[in-house]
Amino acid sequence: MEIVVGVLVVLCLVAVIQLQFGNRKRRVAELELERTMQLFDVSLEVNSTIRKQDLLVKIMETSSRIMNAEASSVILVDEEKGELFFDLALGAKGDEVREIRLKIGEGIAGWVAQTGKSVKIDDAARDERWSSKVAKRVDYPTRNMLCVPLVSKGKIIGVLQVLNKRGDAPFTDRDLQLLESIASPTAASLENAMLYDALEKSVHALKVTTAAKERMESELRIATDIQMGFLPRKSLSLQSRCEDAEGLTSAQAEAQATIRPAREVGGDFYDYFRIDENRLFFVLGDVSDKGIPAALFMAVTMTLLKGKMSVELTPGELLTAVNQELYKDDSTMFATIFCGVLNIATGQLLYSDGGHCPPYIVRASGEVELLKGKKGLPLGVMDDMLYMDNEVMLDLGDRIIVYTDGITEAEDQLQNQYGFVRLKEVLVREQASKPEQLLSQIVQDVDLFADGAVQSDDIAVLIIDRNSLK
């Protein structure tokens, strides 16, 4: 009898344990679902506007609400001065707060911007990193806080902090993890808004001169600065581990370009940057018009390309998304474009072509070939255009040369065109040259062919090398 009772007790204990375990699993699932819905809510909010001031308000209001905090703030990084500043401050003392600047490393926000680390503070006044510079201006006591970096494309562009959890409760480690998750989509949207804001200010600056001659000269100078400011000034060299026939080694991708507008400003453009540990993104395009309208269209296009490009997108998906933003029924502007993502480790090159000149590949063996693939229409021509992805392999020692038609359509005094054959001859002759030398030789050969004839089109050339580092 005692054995039976014992067995029943054990079975009851097992049932209770299983019930508790099931409740725990259900609670974990409910918490995870709640967190996912909160992040979805954040994504909807921060992607609902491209205006920087509106976005900052949404970020602060959404962060305060989701974190159950009394207040929230976004402090941006001024790279040139090495400082943090409040671009937007609400309340009666907003103007005073906007005058405040913190050195990188000063205060808790400055420490987060300097180290890139998140922090949870239970008693702000007792933390050795605490700075009361802001609190004294607004007469607002800070009990506890969370502060996380805003990181976009590997660069800290600001910090997001929430202050004083409601109900006199402390923030938890789970709260910190949630705020870090909120910061990721927030940073990407904020950088896009900052690019758009800079573009709007540049466009506005083009309209503020008074006298006709002074206004034109000023616009040309500003437009030139806009164009050149969007383009990388230096070559880019990236390394990644790879495996060849001799074993594990390092591969290097080097990107370099040159541009020469036919007027003070033009419509040709290029860009290149790392998108993750192993991949390099590059693009080269040619706007249909010239002068200030082309420079503005180019600036908008480059802003969209850089703002929308992410680890998850392929080149074709990127061009499809950018084209939907650029297309307008009444616009006569468009841009041919070629963009690609090179996996430095494997040599895989995914690329998409929007009606652009076919690039050349110079193989390590010396063979020079035109890169052909599925083409789409130039950006801005058709609103529902679907751009295709193409693939090719770049072996170690291979290079790809992308150019605009200002090269192949350059004319001499008799209106003969430079053409593809002559360009290929230069690539064969200079196949052992460094990228900088090859860029110079291409432009010099075009000038030699033109023999003083005035050129009506911009010139741009982009070179990507993939080499081995033993």
Buried (B, 14 or more C-beta within 10 A) or exposed (E): EEEEEEEEEEEEEEEEEEEEEEEEEEEEEEEEEEBEEBBEBBBEBBBEBBEBEEBBBBBBEBBBBBBBBBBBBBBBBEEEEBBBBBBBBBEEEEEBBEEBBBBBBBBBBBBBBBEEEBBBBEEBEEBEBBBEEBBEBBEBEBBBBBBBBBBBBEEBBBBBBBBBBEEEEEBEEEBBEBBBBBBBBBBBBBBBBBBBBBBEEBBEBBEEBEEEEEBEEBBBEBBBBBBEEBBBEEBBEBBBEBEEEEEEBBBBBBBBBBBBBBBBBBBBBBBBBBBEEBBBBBBBBBBBBBBBBBBBBBBBBBBBBBBBBEEEBBBBBBBBBBBEBBBEEEEEBBBBBBBBBBBBBBBBBBBBBBBBBBBBBBBBEEEBEEBEBEBBBBBBBEEEBEBBBBEBEBEBEBBBBBBBBBBBBBBBEEEEEBBBEBBBEBBEEBBEBBBEEBBBBBBEBBBEBBEEBEBEBBBBBBBBBBBBEE
